[in-house]
Amino acid sequence: VYTPMQIVLSGHRVVFEPRAWAWDEASTSDDREYWRRVRTLTGNYQLLLVLPGLLNPLRNPIWLQFVFHKLGRLVSPVLLVGLLVGALFADGAFYAVAYWAQIAFWSFAVATYWSRSRLRFARPLALPYAFAVTQGAAVLAFLHFVRRDWNVWSRPR
């Protein structure tokens, strides 16, 4: 992401080239996929440190896309906690339903995690589980950022 963002900040466009080829190896386990997400999200924090101009909408012509695609992933755990706490303390039936829907969603994610090796009924609950894994990776990436621990490649690949 660093190189294309440098190009964008220098005033040039980055375009899709349909004849370009890239490949990556798919993660072979949930553990490897989790650590891939941690590395990716930790890299987003590194990107903010080395290219702070990305946060300036006057300097970054794709600022809105950057905020929604990269920063949204970093702040989503905080926003989700805010939604849960807000729904818990708000008055009204709508907020009660919103609160319990969130509790059910996170419960499905936990049930899926527990069932992956035992009950094997995880398929219908894969979306909450995958979402929860991404949120957990975002929290761990933030901890790496706070500690300035960029050595995330020592984990399984």
C-alpha positions in Angstrom: 0.0 0.0 0.0 2.9 2.3 0.7 4.1 2.7 -2.9 0.7 3.4 -4.5 -0.1 5.9 -1.7 3.2 7.7 -2.3 2.2 8.0 -6.0 -1.2 9.4 -5.0 0.3 11.9 -2.6 2.7 13.1 -5.4 -0.3 14.1 -7.5 -0.5 11.1 -9.8 -3.2 8.5 -10.4 -2.9 4.9 -9.5 -5.0 2.8 -12.0 -6.0 -0.8 -12.4 -4.1 -2.7 -15.0 -6.1 -5.8 -16.1 -3.0 -7.5 -17.6 -1.0 -7.2 -14.4 -0.6 -10.4 -12.4 -0.3 -10.9 -8.7 -0.7 -13.9 -6.5 -0.8 -14.8 -2.9 -1.0 -18.0 -1.0 -4.3 -18.6 0.7 -4.1 -19.0 4.5 -4.2 -22.7 5.4 -5.7 -22.3 8.9 -7.7 -19.9 11.0 -4.6 -19.1 13.0 -2.6 -18.1 9.9 -5.5 -16.0 8.6 -5.8 -14.2 12.0 -2.1 -13.3 12.0 -2.3 -12.2 8.4 -5.1 -9.8 9.4 -3.0 -8.6 12.4 0.0 -7.9 10.1 -2.2 -6.1 7.5 -3.9 -3.9 10.1 -0.6 -3.2 11.9 0.7 -2.1 8.5 -2.1 0.4 8.3 -0.8 2.1 11.4 2.7 2.1 10.1 1.4 3.7 6.9 -0.1 6.5 8.9 3.2 7.1 10.7 5.3 7.2 7.5 2.8 9.0 5.3 0.8 11.4 7.5 -0.3 13.3 4.5 -2.8 10.5 3.8 -4.9 12.0 6.7 -5.0 15.5 5.0 -8.0 15.7 2.6 -6.4 18.7 0.9 -3.3 16.7 0.1 -4.8 13.2 -0.5 -7.2 13.1 -3.5 -8.5 9.7 -2.4 -8.9 10.8 1.2 -12.5 9.5 1.5 -11.7 6.1 0.1 -8.7 5.9 2.4 -10.7 6.8 5.5 -13.5 4.3 4.7 -11.3 1.5 3.5 -8.2 1.7 5.8 -9.1 3.8 8.8 -12.6 2.3 9.2 -11.1 -1.0 9.9 -8.9 0.5 12.6 -11.6 2.4 14.5 -14.4 -0.1 14.1 -13.8 -2.0 17.4 -14.2 1.3 19.3 -17.3 2.2 17.4 -18.8 -1.2 18.0 -18.2 -1.0 21.7 -19.9 2.5 21.6 -22.9 1.0 19.8 -23.2 -1.8 22.3 -22.9 0.5 25.4 -25.1 3.2 23.8 -27.8 0.6 23.1 -27.6 -0.7 26.7 -28.1 2.6 28.3 -30.6 4.2 25.8 -34.3 4.1 26.5 -36.8 2.5 24.2 -37.7 -0.7 22.5 -35.6 0.0 19.4 -32.4 0.2 21.6 -33.3 -2.9 23.6 -33.7 -4.9 20.3 -30.5 -3.4 19.0 -28.7 -4.3 22.2 -29.9 -7.9 22.2 -29.2 -8.3 18.5 -25.6 -7.3 19.1 -25.4 -9.7 22.0 -26.8 -12.5 19.8 -24.3 -11.6 17.0 -21.3 -11.8 19.3 -22.7 -14.9 20.9 -22.9 -16.6 17.5 -19.2 -15.6 16.9 -18.1 -17.1 20.2 -20.2 -20.3 19.6 -18.6 -20.6 16.1 -15.2 -20.3 17.6 -15.9 -23.0 20.2 -17.5 -25.3 17.6 -14.8 -25.2 15.0 -13.0 -28.2 16.4 -15.9 -30.0 18.2 -19.4 -29.5 16.8 -18.6 -28.4 13.3 -21.8 -26.4 12.9 -19.8 -23.3 12.1 -20.9 -22.8 8.5 -24.1 -20.8 9.2 -22.3 -18.7 11.7 -19.2 -18.0 9.6 -20.0 -14.3 9.0 -20.2 -13.3 12.7 -17.0 -15.3 13.4 -15.1 -13.8 10.5 -16.2 -10.3 11.6 -15.2 -10.9 15.2 -11.8 -12.3 14.1 -11.2 -9.1 12.1 -12.2 -6.9 15.2 -9.9 -8.9 17.4 -7.0 -8.4 14.9 -7.8 -4.7 14.8 -7.5 -4.5 18.6 -4.2 -6.4 18.6 -2.9 -4.2 15.7 -3.7 -1.2 17.9 -1.7 -2.7 20.8 1.3 -3.3 18.4 1.0 0.4 17.4 0.9 1.7 20.9 3.9 -0.4 21.9 5.6 0.4 18.5 6.0 -3.4 18.1 6.3 -3.8 14.3 7.8 -7.3 14.5 4.6 -9.0 13.4 6.2 -11.3 10.9 7.4 -13.7 13.6 3.9 -15.1 13.8 2.7 -18.0 11.6 2.4 -17.1 8.0 
